[in-house]
Amino acid sequence: MTDSKNIEKLTAEAVELLREMVAIPSPSFHEDAVCSHISNWLTAKGVEHERVGNNIIAEHIVDPSKPTLMLCAHIDTVVPCEGYTFDPYKPENCPTDMIQGLGSNDDGASAVAMIAAFRFFGTRTTIPNITLVLTCEEERSGKGGMTGLWGKRLNRIDYAIVGEPTGMKAATSERGLLVIDATAHGVSGHAARNEGKNALYIALEDIERLRKHEFTKVSPKMGRVNLNVTQISAGSAHNVIPDRCDFVIDIRPTEQYSNEEILQELQEICESELKPRNLANRSSATKEDSPLQKTAERMGIETFSSATTSDWMRITCDAIKMGPGESTRSHRKDEFVYIDEVRNAIEIYIEFIEKI
């Protein structure tokens, strides 16, 4: 069988698997059924693998002394949003050139394309070695996914391609995510007598400070840290001075700051108490001398900085983010991916591995 025929066969089987995956509800923390299905499918195709919780790991190690490249995608989804014009779990009633349904674009297309690329090299001698990792809980930053695998089960990875819908462009950086719950504390009193200390005013003054604040260090790839206050809540009645005002700060860090540094800098300018929800969602950037970036450049693959987070923030090796589909289709109604996008991704992943 020629490679072109092999690619067509791999694509047809990847599309078949993707349709089956979409038909199985798999929101974060409920991936058991889809993980079992993928595991059984891999077994039927002769792919040896290990299931760790609701994660799947397959390894093609030719020479343990040589570098290992990880292909990583996630198998969980968000819950379906409102407004779908079709059943998000019935991909069979879609146009022949696409696969519709929840998780088809984010991140099923990357998962099946990476499975196909891994299978392509299954009987070949390759350098680097290849490890395929399909993770759970990515959409909700759960501890059972990549967070629980990295540095434990996965401790010999040198490079990684994180599969996310990027149109097969290569993200060489991605912003982190820092969400802060802020609380302004005041003293309640009767509004008619101007009693107490209004927590709402304290919050508004802090919000104004945050609005004007600029982080001085600028990332060459991502620019400045982005900060927005996105929610606010205060008061129990029209005639009671509120003694508490809660607001939420959404921050998208760059690699120039740790989340701890950002938190400290903002607390120094705010009277309100700032509490982070999670300090682990850090920013990531491909190393300047990275063979991943050099390979992308040799192949003419466009590079960019991504505004969204992924499993990249949970690993510490050199990495890029690249996968089929488009980020603009994710977490929206009527999600879909084109079959040609899956085929193209398989071909690019294979060529990338051959050239690195």
ChimeraX attribute file (.defattr): number of C-alpha atoms within 10 A of each C-alpha:
attribute: neighborCount
match mode: 1-to-1
recipient: residues
	/A:1	6
	/A:2	6
	/A:3	9
	/A:4	10
	/A:5	10
	/A:6	12
	/A:7	20
	/A:8	13
	/A:9	13
	/A:10	21
	/A:11	24
	/A:12	16
	/A:13	15
	/A:14	24
	/A:15	23
	/A:16	13
	/A:17	19
	/A:18	27
	/A:19	21
	/A:20	17
	/A:21	26
	/A:22	25
	/A:23	19
	/A:24	19
	/A:25	21
	/A:26	23
	/A:27	22
	/A:28	21
	/A:29	18
	/A:30	15
	/A:31	21
	/A:32	18
	/A:33	14
	/A:34	21
	/A:35	24
	/A:36	15
	/A:37	15
	/A:38	19
	/A:39	21
	/A:40	13
	/A:41	13
	/A:42	18
	/A:43	12
	/A:44	10
	/A:45	11
	/A:46	11
	/A:47	18
	/A:48	14
	/A:49	16
	/A:50	13
	/A:51	14
	/A:52	14
	/A:53	15
	/A:54	22
	/A:55	24
	/A:56	22
	/A:57	21
	/A:58	20
	/A:59	19
	/A:60	24
	/A:61	19
	/A:62	15
	/A:63	13
	/A:64	11
	/A:65	9
	/A:66	13
	/A:67	16
	/A:68	22
	/A:69	27
	/A:70	26
	/A:71	26
	/A:72	24
	/A:73	32
	/A:74	29
	/A:75	30
	/A:76	31
	/A:77	27
	/A:78	19
	/A:79	15
	/A:80	20
	/A:81	12
	/A:82	9
	/A:83	9
	/A:84	14
	/A:85	8
	/A:86	14
	/A:87	14
	/A:88	23
	/A:89	19
	/A:90	17
	/A:91	22
	/A:92	14
	/A:93	11
	/A:94	13
	/A:95	10
	/A:96	9
	/A:97	11
	/A:98	17
	/A:99	27
	/A:100	26
	/A:101	29
	/A:102	35
	/A:103	33
	/A:104	32
	/A:105	31
	/A:106	31
	/A:107	26
	/A:108	31
	/A:109	36
	/A:110	33
	/A:111	30
	/A:112	28
	/A:113	32
	/A:114	29
	/A:115	23
	/A:116	26
	/A:117	24
	/A:118	23
	/A:119	18
	/A:120	16
	/A:121	16
	/A:122	17
	/A:123	9
	/A:124	10
	/A:125	12
	/A:126	16
	/A:127	17
	/A:128	22
	/A:129	22
	/A:130	25
	/A:131	20
	/A:132	24
	/A:133	26
	/A:134	26
	/A:135	26
	/A:136	31
	/A:137	26
	/A:138	26
	/A:139	21
	/A:140	14
	/A:141	18
	/A:142	14
	/A:143	13
	/A:144	17
	/A:145	27
	/A:146	28
	/A:147	20
	/A:148	16
	/A:149	20
	/A:150	15
	/A:151	14
	/A:152	10
	/A:153	11
	/A:154	15
	/A:155	10
	/A:156	16
	/A:157	19
	/A:158	16
	/A:159	22
	/A:160	23
	/A:161	23
	/A:162	25
	/A:163	30
	/A:164	31
	/A:165	24
	/A:166	20
	/A:167	16
	/A:168	24
	/A:169	19
	/A:170	26
	/A:171	24
	/A:172	26
	/A:173	26
	/A:174	28
	/A:175	25
	/A:176	27
	/A:177	23
	/A:178	24
	/A:179	22
	/A:180	20
	/A:181	17
	/A:182	24
	/A:183	23
	/A:184	24
	/A:185	20
	/A:186	20
	/A:187	13
	/A:188	18
	/A:189	17
	/A:190	13
	/A:191	15
	/A:192	9
	/A:193	9
	/A:194	13
	/A:195	13
	/A:196	16
	/A:197	17
	/A:198	24
	/A:199	24
	/A:200	24
	/A:201	14
	/A:202	19
	/A:203	27
	/A:204	15
	/A:205	15
	/A:206	19
	/A:207	21
	/A:208	12
	/A:209	14
	/A:210	17
	/A:211	12
	/A:212	8
	/A:213	13
	/A:214	12
	/A:215	15
	/A:216	9
	/A:217	13
	/A:218	14
	/A:219	15
	/A:220	10
	/A:221	16
	/A:222	22
	/A:223	14
	/A:224	17
	/A:225	21
	/A:226	15
	/A:227	19
	/A:228	14
	/A:229	17
	/A:230	9
	/A:231	11
	/A:232	17
	/A:233	13
	/A:234	18
	/A:235	17
	/A:236	11
	/A:237	9
	/A:238	9
	/A:239	13
	/A:240	17
	/A:241	25
	/A:242	25
	/A:243	19
	/A:244	22
	/A:245	22
	/A:246	20
	/A:247	21
	/A:248	20
	/A:249	19
	/A:250	16
	/A:251	20
	/A:252	22
	/A:253	28
	/A:254	28
	/A:255	22
	/A:256	19
	/A:257	18
	/A:258	17
	/A:259	25
	/A:260	13
	/A:261	11
	/A:262	15
	/A:263	19
	/A:264	11
	/A:265	13
	/A:266	17
	/A:267	16
	/A:268	9
	/A:269	12
	/A:270	19
	/A:271	16
	/A:272	25
	/A:273	14
	/A:274	21
	/A:275	14
	/A:276	15
	/A:277	11
	/A:278	13
	/A:279	15
	/A:280	16
	/A:281	23
	/A:282	23
	/A:283	27
	/A:284	27
	/A:285	23
	/A:286	19
	/A:287	15
	/A:288	11
	/A:289	9
	/A:290	14
	/A:291	16
	/A:292	25
	/A:293	22
	/A:294	14
	/A:295	17
	/A:296	19
	/A:297	13
	/A:298	12
	/A:299	13
	/A:300	10
	/A:301	17
	/A:302	13
	/A:303	19
	/A:304	16
	/A:305	17
	/A:306	21
	/A:307	17
	/A:308	14
	/A:309	22
	/A:310	22
	/A:311	22
	/A:312	26
	/A:313	19
	/A:314	22
	/A:315	18
	/A:316	14
	/A:317	17
	/A:318	23
	/A:319	28
	/A:320	26
	/A:321	30
	/A:322	25
	/A:323	33
	/A:324	31
	/A:325	28
	/A:326	18
	/A:327	19
	/A:328	11
	/A:329	16
	/A:330	21
	/A:331	17
	/A:332	16
	/A:333	17
	/A:334	20
	/A:335	20
	/A:336	24
	/A:337	23
	/A:338	19
	/A:339	20
	/A:340	14
	/A:341	22
	/A:342	31
	/A:343	21
	/A:344	17
	/A:345	27
	/A:346	29
	/A:347	17
	/A:348	20
	/A:349	21
	/A:350	18
	/A:351	14
	/A:352	16
	/A:353	19
	/A:354	13
	/A:355	14
	/A:356	15
